[in-house]
Amino acid sequence: MTAQATAADFIGTWRLLDYSLIHDDGVVEKPWGTDVRGYLLYSAEGYMSGNLGAARRPRGVIERIARSSRSRRNRRYIAYTGRFTVQGETITHHVEASLFPLWVGRDELRYYAFEGDKLILRTGPLKSGHHTLVAQLTWQRVR
């Protein structure tokens, strides 16, 4: 990926450009389509907040939050916040509040890469049925 960063490299506001699921067989899935919205904020005090989803979500629909891993692919909105730490080639979001109650108290580890004014975050391998995939989010720094 890229040279190791410090927490200071993340500070600021980032706008979501792309959300993709990359399967181990090479298939790239865009569960929210190509029109996504969201912001990721990192503060100098060591806190982060992320809100993201499909740009065209149905109005007035309350989405069911299920416990199964299969529901991960159907989530239409993600929101969580907490402290963050950077170590080596990873950034960890220490979830303190979330739209998903099961995420509270959990650490969300992401592998990062900087490409110009873009930040690419990837999950570790995730099991999805008989496949393994990674979620990849591409963010652009807001100036």
C-alpha positions, 0 to 999 in steps of 0.5 A, a space after each residue: 500500500 503506502 508508507 506508514 502514516 500518523 494520526 495527523 495524516 487523517 485529520 480533516 473531512 473526507 467525502 465518499 467516492 466509492 463503496 465496493 465489495 471485492 470478492 476473492 474470485 475478482 468480482 467487484 460488487 457495488 451494493 449501493 450502486 455508483 451513486 453514494 454519499 457520505 462523510 468521514 471526519 477525523 479530529 485532532 483530538 483523536 475522534 472519528 465519525 462516519 456516515 455513509 450510504 446509497 445516495 438514493 435511499 427510499 424515503 419513509 422506509 425503516 430498514 431492518 438491522 439483522 444479526 446475520 453476516 448475510 445482512 451486511 450486504 443489504 445495509 443501506 446506511 452505516 453510521 458510527 463514531 468513537 476514538 481512532 488510532 493509527 498503527 503501522 499500515 492500519 487505522 482502528 476505529 474504536 466504536 463508541 456509538 453506532 446505528 448498529 448496537 452490536 458494533 458498540 465497544 468493537 474495534 473496526 480495523 482498516 488497512 489504509 492507502 493514500 493516493 494524492 487527495 484520496 484515502 482508501 480504506 479496506 477491511 480485512 477478509 470477510 466471509 460471505 457464504 462460500 466466498 471471501 471478500 473485502 469492503 473497500 471505501 474510497 474517500 476524497 479529502 474535502 478542502 
